[in-house]
Amino acid sequence: MRITADTRRCLGAGQCVLSDPDRFDQSDEGTVLLLRAPVTGPEEEALARGTVALCPSQALALEV
């Protein structure tokens, strides 16, 4: 499983960075930067699903 981020949809709310700072950052423009795409293990999967659900612009997605 991997997480994807669509920078064109991103509103720069920063919920992803607050939720999972090891996986996300924000660019100078304020949009999402994906630092690590692979999701491994049940704990990472739970965190990734929660972070995707928090994104107000639906710029994040999980791919199997």
N, CA, C and O of each residue as an XYZ file, in Angstrom:
256
protein
N       0.856     -1.168      0.000
C       0.000      0.000      0.000
C       0.900      1.228      0.000
O       1.988      1.229      0.576
N       0.414      2.271     -0.663
C       1.150      3.532     -0.674
C       0.161      4.691     -0.627
O      -0.999      4.559     -1.018
N       0.644      5.820     -0.144
C      -0.173      7.014     -0.075
C       0.258      7.950     -1.200
O       1.443      8.044     -1.518
N      -0.704      8.635     -1.795
C      -0.408      9.599     -2.841
C      -0.949     10.965     -2.431
O      -1.887     11.067     -1.640
N      -0.343     12.005     -2.979
C      -0.759     13.375     -2.676
C      -0.874     14.161     -3.983
O       0.060     14.182     -4.785
N      -2.001     14.794     -4.189
C      -2.253     15.613     -5.379
C      -2.051     17.079     -4.997
O      -2.924     17.690     -4.380
N      -0.912     17.632     -5.362
C      -0.597     19.009     -4.982
C      -1.528     20.020     -5.642
O      -1.678     21.135     -5.143
N      -2.152     19.648     -6.755
C      -3.095     20.567     -7.422
C      -4.391     20.716     -6.626
O      -5.053     21.751     -6.707
N      -4.749     19.707     -5.873
C      -5.975     19.761     -5.058
C      -5.734     20.332     -3.671
O      -6.667     20.792     -3.012
N      -4.487     20.302     -3.228
C      -4.140     20.687     -1.863
C      -4.467     22.160     -1.598
O      -4.146     23.039     -2.398
N      -5.114     22.404     -0.456
C      -5.459     23.765     -0.037
C      -4.457     24.339      0.967
O      -4.531     25.515      1.325
N      -3.531     23.509      1.413
C      -2.525     23.961      2.366
C      -3.005     24.046      3.801
O      -2.465     24.823      4.587
N      -4.009     23.263      4.154
C      -4.544     23.291      5.518
C      -3.537     22.735      6.533
O      -3.559     23.126      7.700
N      -2.666     21.837      6.102
C      -1.625     21.310      6.977
C      -2.060     20.211      7.921
O      -1.295     19.835      8.809
N      -3.261     19.682      7.761
C      -3.723     18.606      8.640
C      -2.855     17.359      8.513
O      -2.640     16.641      9.489
N      -2.362     17.108      7.311
C      -1.511     15.936      7.102
C      -0.194     16.066      7.877
O       0.284     15.098      8.469
N       0.378     17.254      7.866
C       1.645     17.483      8.574
C       1.442     17.349     10.079
O       2.283     16.780     10.774
N       0.345     17.864     10.572
C       0.047     17.751     12.000
C      -0.216     16.305     12.403
O       0.167     15.879     13.493
N      -0.866     15.557     11.525
C      -1.230     14.174     11.814
C      -0.040     13.220     11.688
O       0.109     12.305     12.498
N       0.806     13.428     10.676
C       1.904     12.492     10.411
C       3.127     13.255      9.884
O       3.422     13.202      8.690
N       3.835     13.958     10.766
C       4.968     14.782     10.332
C       6.159     13.986      9.784
O       7.032     14.556      9.130
N       6.200     12.682     10.045
C       7.274     11.862      9.471
C       7.015     11.541      8.002
O       7.936     11.170      7.275
N       5.774     11.682      7.568
C       5.403     11.346      6.198
C       5.141     12.585      5.330
O       5.301     12.530      4.111
N       4.741     13.700      5.953
C       4.348     14.886      5.190
C       5.070     16.136      5.648
O       5.486     16.248      6.801
N       5.210     17.068      4.731
C       5.699     18.413      5.019
C       4.929     19.353      4.094
O       4.081     18.913      3.318
N       5.226     20.642      4.182
C       4.587     21.617      3.300
C       5.661     22.349      2.516
O       6.733     22.658      3.037
N       5.351     22.623      1.248
C       6.265     23.359      0.384
C       6.268     24.831      0.777
O       5.503     25.249      1.645
N       7.123     25.607      0.142
C       7.155     27.044      0.383
C       5.823     27.704      0.025
O       5.469     28.744      0.581
N       5.092     27.093     -0.904
C       3.772     27.600     -1.305
C       2.674     27.143     -0.345
O       1.540     27.615     -0.423
N       3.013     26.226      0.556
C       2.054     25.745      1.539
C       1.363     24.456      1.170
O       0.554     23.949      1.946
N       1.664     23.904     -0.014
C       1.011     22.663     -0.425
C       1.777     21.450      0.109
O       2.931     21.551      0.525
N       1.114     20.332      0.085
C       1.633     19.088      0.653
C       2.900     18.619     -0.072
O       3.009     18.695     -1.296
N       3.840     18.137      0.725
C       5.024     17.440      0.225
C       5.008     16.051      0.843
O       4.997     15.906      2.065
N       5.006     15.053      0.009
C       5.024     13.672      0.476
C       6.474     13.247      0.663
O       7.244     13.214     -0.296
N       6.840     12.924      1.885
C       8.207     12.548      2.199
C       8.448     11.047      2.063
O       9.562     10.611      1.774
N       7.389     10.263      2.276
C       7.518      8.801      2.257
C       6.188      8.207      1.843
O       5.199      8.343      2.563
N       6.146      7.546      0.685
C       4.894      7.021      0.142
C       4.507      5.631      0.652
O       3.330      5.413      0.940
N       5.441      4.681      0.777
C       5.031      3.334      1.193
C       4.419      3.316      2.598
O       4.890      3.993      3.512
N       3.372      2.530      2.736
C       2.704      2.333      4.024
C       2.882      0.864      4.384
O       2.395     -0.019      3.678
N       3.581      0.606      5.487
C       3.855     -0.773      5.877
C       3.364     -1.016      7.301
O       3.554     -0.190      8.194
N       2.746     -2.135      7.481
C       2.301     -2.535      8.814
C       0.965     -1.936      9.208
O       0.547     -0.913      8.665
N       0.304     -2.573     10.146
C      -1.030     -2.152     10.556
C      -1.074     -0.782     11.241
O      -2.039     -0.038     11.069
N      -0.039     -0.446     12.013
C      -0.037      0.862     12.682
C       0.095      1.996     11.668
O      -0.607      3.003     11.766
N       0.997      1.834     10.693
C       1.143      2.858      9.652
C      -0.119      2.955      8.810
O      -0.521      4.050      8.414
N      -0.744      1.818      8.536
C      -1.968      1.830      7.736
C      -3.075      2.588      8.465
O      -3.787      3.383      7.851
N      -3.224      2.357      9.738
C      -4.255      3.061     10.518
C      -3.995      4.563     10.525
O      -4.924      5.353     10.357
N      -2.749      4.961     10.717
C      -2.405      6.378     10.705
C      -2.643      6.980      9.329
O      -3.178      8.084      9.225
N      -2.255      6.273      8.271
C      -2.445      6.766      6.909
C      -3.927      6.935      6.590
O      -4.322      7.940      5.999
N      -4.741      5.970      6.971
C      -6.189      6.078      6.714
C      -6.781      7.279      7.457
O      -7.607      8.006      6.906
N      -6.364      7.484      8.691
C      -6.844      8.629      9.455
C      -6.418      9.949      8.840
O      -7.203     10.897      8.789
N      -5.187     10.016      8.376
C      -4.682     11.240      7.761
C      -5.410     11.535      6.463
O      -5.761     12.686      6.200
N      -5.643     10.520      5.649
C      -6.402     10.704      4.400
C      -7.798     11.239      4.716
O      -8.289     12.133      4.027
N      -8.425     10.710      5.729
C      -9.774     11.139      6.104
C      -9.802     12.584      6.597
O     -10.819     13.260      6.443
N      -8.709     13.072      7.186
C      -8.647     14.435      7.707
C      -8.476     15.497      6.623
O      -8.809     16.661      6.846
N      -7.972     15.121      5.476
C      -7.643     16.099      4.431
C      -8.907     16.798      3.913
O      -9.763     16.148      3.313
N      -9.034     18.118      4.137
C     -10.260     18.818      3.732
C     -10.423     18.942      2.216
O     -11.541     19.115      1.731
N      -9.333     18.855      1.470
C      -9.432     18.998      0.013
C      -9.419     17.655     -0.707
O      -9.484     17.608     -1.935
N      -9.337     16.574      0.044
C      -9.262     15.218     -0.507
C      -8.105     15.081     -1.475
O      -8.235     14.450     -2.525
N      -6.965     15.675     -1.121
C      -5.773     15.622     -1.948
C      -4.950     14.359     -1.676
O      -4.000     14.068     -2.403
N      -5.308     13.619     -0.642
C      -4.580     12.407     -0.285
C      -5.399     11.169     -0.618
O      -6.626     11.175     -0.518
N      -4.704     10.107     -1.017
C      -5.395      8.864     -1.332
C      -4.468      7.691     -1.006
O      -3.245      7.834     -0.988
N      -5.068      6.542     -0.754
C      -4.325      5.303     -0.550
C      -4.496      4.422     -1.775
O      -5.604      4.261     -2.287
N      -3.393      3.853     -2.240
C      -3.418      2.906     -3.364
C      -2.921      1.564     -2.872
O      -1.959      1.486     -2.108
N      -3.578      0.519     -3.311
C      -3.172     -0.836     -2.925
C      -2.249     -1.395     -3.981
O      -1.786     -2.529     -3.858
